[in-house]
Amino acid sequence: MIRLISLSILIFIYCSPINAQNLIANGDFEVYDTCPNNNAQVNRCVGWYPLLNTPDYFNCNFNGIVPQSYAYSGLGYMGMLGGTTLVPNKVTYNELIKTKLNSPVIKGKKYLLQFQLGLGFFYDPVDFVDFGLYFYPKSKPLPYSGYANICLNEIPQILINTLSLKKYAYTYFRYCFEATEDFDSLAIGPFCNNKTISSTTTLTFYMLDDLKLTELKEPKIQLSDSVICKNEIINYDPLIVEGFSLLEWVFDGGSPQTSQDLNPINISYNTPGVYDVKLVLTDGCEIDTFLFKNKVTVIDD
């Protein structure tokens, strides 16, 4: 999008997905109150709880009875089974975890969600289970706990088909979204889809790590007017920057005409006139172009 801005001083204030607070407590699953020493010990991971059946928490070099699964980074990660089983008969079997957010997701605000998701042992990717992340308000708790061979009725805001994953490997996912309601809780795990009931008897093991949710705030940008003589230079320094990625400066009529430096210096103009300055940056979701009209006035000697 193009933004026309004409203000007096040069300041950037921005909340970055890199430096901003992670709204998901212990999203890398590294913090525990007691090392896990058996399967189904999600409660030992600080801030996390089982929602349905027996999801697993792995840390302290403990991987339980789950072969060929591992953390993406560090030692802590979560493991969840999804699919159908023959115990006692052919039934749906999904394992889910839940947590309360550090701060609520607010309706109308924009967020960036990032995580690593992989497949561990058991069978190859299947198309009859989707991995989901479901935001919900704690005032309306999910009516599930303990053991149950059921399909949850809720439809997650984010769904990933297992066919998009690789076996024994992690895949990085990122989603940018605007909250449609206020939410303070998050449920995660495999969800049924319209093929689940007719599926073969197959269980898929999901590995989850490095979960991060950050709010994306609008940058506040101000750029001063500059009046210089022909062949004089402009230095854009110092520039206060917090957290977004600079893609490019564009100096209409200037030399050099573009720069990828955070604080471009020695920008000169050899022709009198009035020129625009353009700035291209990204917040990790969108690329924005900020157009500063008539920012540089160049006069003859």
Secondary structure, DSSP 8 states (H G I E B T S, - for coil): -EEE---SS-EEE---TTTS--SSTTTT---BSS---SSS-GGGBTTEEEEES--EEEBTTB-TT-TT---SSSS-EEEEEEEEE-SSSSEEEE-EEEEEEEEEE-TT-EEEEEEEEEEEEES---SSEEEEEEEE-TTS--S--S------S---SEEEEGGGS-BTEEEEEEEEEE-SS-EEEEEEEEEE-TTSTT--S-EEEEEEEEEEEEEE---EEE---EEEETT-EE---S----S-EEEEEEETT-BSSEE--SS---EE--S-EEEEEEEEEE-SS-EEEEEEEEEEEEE--
